[in-house]
Structures are given as structure tokens and as C-alpha cells.
């Protein structure tokens, strides 16, 4: 098989056992103990695997023509990632990257809504199986390796609130891509903000409104089913978590220009998103085709190029490196621990697709160039203090207030 020959040229560190379509066992790599055993069924297509391996391997795993013994899919993908990009990599991988490097996703309003529905309008029961109780579906913030997922997601909300400078009650906040409502409710309930959330997901909109109806914040928090481009301002603060990935590279300037239009003169915006720590590149083809159609990840050079054109000031930038790797590890382990319940909602192909998605993304943050950035923006150069002390002070004050026993 050509696929086997290509794998043999790539794998230089670590070992992999491969059972080919005829049942023969091959050990590839440096001769150490194989980290995993991959089996190819008689139906496995050599051409399909080599044509676009970043897509073909995932599709083969989904349809069962490629399987991994002992549930070690993560170890298999991790091994590939540790060898990928080294001098031993096969030239055909570089060719594929060059061929797709100039792709730029376009997401006009109608398409944006259908792309969101593809992922976020899945059964709510699915997300309850692996997310925290607040349904935070974005990178958590691990202050300690011992933090639980629940603690780390609360840390994330505090961290974001501190950067938003919620220094007085009644500030008008816009949450672009408000998800199931957790962050908006936190800002309203714990910081006294008046929060407007917008989403394109019917399921998330319904869930967030149901939560808002029970919230002690009352009418200080509301959710709307609309595109952010239709929203009118101004707002004192704007926050967007895990939404910029769905904007599409062709729309980056439109996005930041709209933020500037919506932001009050003394306003602050905080964008929390996934990006690349190196040069611009297309998103993984498996993720784009099966998980997040319409998604694109930016390099920081692409972000700042468009921000510069709007006149907005970048007042703070933080790179979260391994936080999302740890978040995804928690999600993957929770998801697999409840695989029997997943199969009551969806079929085995869906289960394998999502296992591959969660493992692939974790590897991307742990071994490749994926990272999360938090970019703070303002219209005026003097809107935020000139040191970051205010962030740490606000975060500590919020933690003390939240952990204080309530009467």
C-alpha cells in the first residue's frame, strides 16, 4: 500500500503497528514499543487515505475501515503530530498545505446561520454528556492542573469579566455568539451588567432564554436570534467568545468595523478565539467538512492587519497555550466515558466522528500551532489603565465575592 510507504517515511520518532488489508502486521518507526495498533479493513481505500490524509484518515475512522486497538486513537494522532513537520515529513503533505493555503472562507448572513445550525443545533442531551453544568463550549482557564472542568470554566468567566472592566453596575454589554447563555448570565448576575446576547442557533437561543427567565438578574439579560451584523448600538462593553472562528477570513474587516460601530467612545471589547501561533493556514479539512463548516482560524498577523484598518486600539493581548488542550482532554474523557449514552442519541458513525474531532483538536493544541488568544480593543488610547494590575485586582475581588457564603 502506498499509504503504508508514506507512513514509513514520516514516522521517525516512536512506533506504530499497522495491520494491513491482508492481515499482515507492520511495525513502523524507530523500533520502540508501538504506541498504538491501527487496523485497515479490506474495504480501506489506499487512494482515499493518501489523496488528502488529513481528511481521509478521519473519514476512514468514521466509517470503520480504519480502527485503532484498545481505544488509543488519541495516541495514534499524537504520534503523527509529533512527527509531522520534521525533516522526515513526506513532500506530499507540504504540497497539500500549499495548495490550500490561500483558501478564505466566506460567510454571508444566510450561510452563517446554516453553518451554525450544523453544529450547535444538535441534540442538547449530547452537550450535557461532556460539557460543564454551565455548558461553556470554549477554552477553560486552568489556574492549576488540579482544577476541575467546572472550576476552570468559572475561572475563564472571571478572567474575561476582569478584562471587560466591569467597574460599575449598569454597563451595557453585548455578547456576540452568546451560546447557551452562561457568560451573559454570569456578567449580569455577578457584575450587575445589562447584557444583550445574540446567537444564530435556535437551540442555544431557546436554552438561554429559558435560563434568563429563571435568572435573578431579571430583565437585565436578554437573548436574541440574530446576526451580529444586524445589531444596533452603542454598548459600553462587547464580548465575543468562540465566535470569531465562524466569521470567515473574508469578513474580518467587516467584523472589526462593526465592533467599532457598536462600541461606545469609552468602550472596551474582548475577543476570545482560537488562532494559529505561526503563519496563516486553512483550517483542518476534516473539521471544516464534518464539524464546523464555514470555520476559519486566523494567524495573529491576519487579525492585526484588519484591526489596524478600523482605527481600534489593541490594548491587551494574551495567548493561552495549553489551556484548550486540557479543556479538550476533559471533554474527550467525559465523552468516551458516556459513549453508551451517545449511542442512544446518535449512531456509531457519529460517535467515531466526534471522538476523532475531540482527539484531533487536543493534539492540535498540544503538538501543533493551535492556540487561544484574548484580544482587548478600545476606541481611545486612554480607555484602559496603562498597567494590567486592574485585571488581577478585579479577578481576585470577584473570586472573593463569589466564594463568600450567600445569606
Secondary structure, DSSP 8 states (H G I E B T S, - for coil): -HHHHHHHHH--SSEEEEE-TTS-EEEEESSS--S-EEEE-TT--HHHHHHTHHHHHHHHHHHTSEEEGGG-HHHHHHHHHHHTTSTTS-HHHHHHHHHHTT------HHHHHHHHHHHHTS-HHHHHTTS-TT---S----SSTT--HHHHHHHHHHHHHHHTT--STT-EEEEET-TTSHHHHHHHHHH--EEEEEES-HHHHHHHHHHHHH-TTGGGEEEEES-GGG----EEEEEEES-GGGT-GGGHHHHHHHHHHHEEEEEEEEEEEEEESSS-----HHIIIII-TT---EEHHHHHHHHHHHT-EEEEEEEE-SHHHHHHHHHHHHHHHTHHHHHHHS-HHHHHHHHHHHHHHHHHHHHSSEEEEEEEEESSTTSS-SSSHHHHHHHHHHHHHHHS---
